[in-house]
Amino acid sequence: MFEQHSISGTFATSKHIVVYPGDCLGLLKRIPDESMQLIVTSPPYNIGKEYEKRLKLRTYLEQQAAVIKECVRTLSARGSICWQVGNYVGKSSIIPLDTVLYPIFSDLGLKMRNRIVWHFEHGLHCSKRFSGRYETIIWFTKSDDYLFNLDPVRVPQKYPGKKYFKGPNAGKYSCNPLGKNPGDVWVIPNVKSNHVEKTEHPCQFPVELIERLVLSMTNEDDWVLDPFLGSGTSILAAIRHGRRGAGAETVGKYVELACKRIKEEQAGTLRTRPMNRPVYDPNESGNRLTAPPWPSKPDEGETSLFGKGLGKEYSGAK
């Protein structure tokens, strides 16, 4: 059972959990300067989801700049901002949003620490380009003296028995017993229909993605802020590890959803995918759908990247 805290609709530094039912600028104006340790969010991508109005790219970036400027004001001197984005999809091309958002952060004096690639294996299938299977988290800090805790987010070593073969440490184990740095490519399943965390929200963070940021960039009792809260995942990751969480959401049904999930988290009943669980392997699990429907010995004469081809029975596959 987790420590119980009430959910407040207005911000105060004495609170532990804040779900503000309104525009994020309204929430940000109530937050004191340099009081947030971690600001993490996934803003609308301007692709016409049900919770956003599609805008011209210039207008979208102007709106983002206004929010980012206020976020930087509230960020502590040792704090971090993590902006998770994908692509803006135009009529005939894509624009990686991290590339056009970077100058906004840079012009405000922030320094980029990492461009983290979040890789997942499921999503929409494209027919005229390669299917998108990653998004990015751009991580900025105000100064060089920023908080970063690596040990809580280390992952298992690939070769834990590896030893130094020469030099003064020859024969000693060369791996850190606590695990290795997870690097800047994170393989974490996205929240699709069969994910244990799936709700009605169409673009939902997996909790473990935000947990890694919370554990590495904050200490207990620090504030974590999400200006585009959605289904409440950032607050869940914060309170799970003894932090305080605040966020704003304009859509009423998502405010209710976030509050419901937060209450379940505090009651210890919220189902989530554990951190660092290996990605699902359909062959090891014995999934019957791994048996291909096409012949194992395709007809001679047909070619493919994988050998002789897939055979006439499956020649129309995309």
C-alpha positions, 0 to 999 in steps of 0.5 A, a space after each residue: 500500500 502506497 502513502 495516501 495523498 489527496 489530489 488537488 486541482 490547484 497548485 501549492 508547494 505544500 501539496 503532493 499531487 496536483 491535477 489542474 483541469 485547464 490550460 497548462 499556462 494557467 497552471 504554470 503561472 501559479 508555480 514559483 520560480 525554480 521550484 520544479 526539479 523535472 519537467 517531462 511531457 509529450 506535447 501534442 504533435 499537431 497531427 490532428 488527434 482528438 485532443 488537439 486542433 491542427 495548426 500551421 507549423 509556425 503557429 504550433 511552434 509559437 505556442 510551444 515556445 510560450 509553454 517552454 519559456 514558462 517551464 524554464 522559469 519554473 525549472 530549478 537550477 539543477 533541474 531537467 526538462 525532457 520533451 518527448 516528441 515524434 514527427 509532424 506529418 505534412 501533406 507529403 513529408 515528415 518533419 522531426 519535431 525535435 529538430 524544430 523545437 531544439 532552437 527554442 530551448 537553445 535560445 533560452 540558454 538550455 544545454 542538451 544532454 542527450 537525444 534519447 531514442 525510444 524504440 518500439 516495435 508496433 504502430 501504424 504500417 506505412 506503404 510509401 515509406 518505412 514505418 515509424 518505430 521510434 520517437 525521441 526524448 530531448 533532455 535539457 538542463 539549465 547548467 552544468 551542475 545538474 542532478 543525475 543519478 545513474 545507479 537507480 536506472 542501470 540495466 543488467 550487464 550483457 557479459 557480467 563475467 567479463 574480466 580485464 585481460 591486461 594492465 593492473 586490473 588483469 583478472 578482475 571483473 570489469 563490469 559494474 556489479 550494479 549493472 550498466 548505463 542504459 545508453 541513449 536507445 531505449 527499447 520499451 513497448 509502446 502502449 497499444 491495445 494489448 498493453 496492460 496499461 492501455 486506456 482510452 487515451 490515444 497517445 499514452 506514455 508507458 509508465 516505465 519510460 517516465 520512471 527511468 527519467 524520474 529516478 535518474 533526474 530527481 530525488 525523493 520529495 522533488 517536484 515532477 511537472 507535466 504540462 500536457 498530462 494526458 492520462 496522468 502517467 508522469 504523476 504516477 511515475 513520480 508518486 510511485 517513487 516518493 516524488 511530488 507530481 503536478 500536471 495540467 489537462 484540458 480534456 475533462 475525460 482525461 482529467 477524470 482518467 488521470 485522477 482514477 489512475 492516481 487513486 489506483 496507484 495509491 491503493 496499489 491496484 494499478 496494473 503496469 508493466 515492470 521496469 526493465 522487463 525484457 521485451 516480449 519474445 513471441 517464439 519463447 512464449 509459444 505464440 501460435 501466430 509465429 508459424 508462417 502461412 506461406 510454404 517453407 520451400 518457395 518455388 524456384 525462380 522467385 527472389 527476395 531479400 531473404 533468399 528464394 522468395 516467399 512463394 506464389 501463395 504469399 507473393 502479394 504481401 506488403 
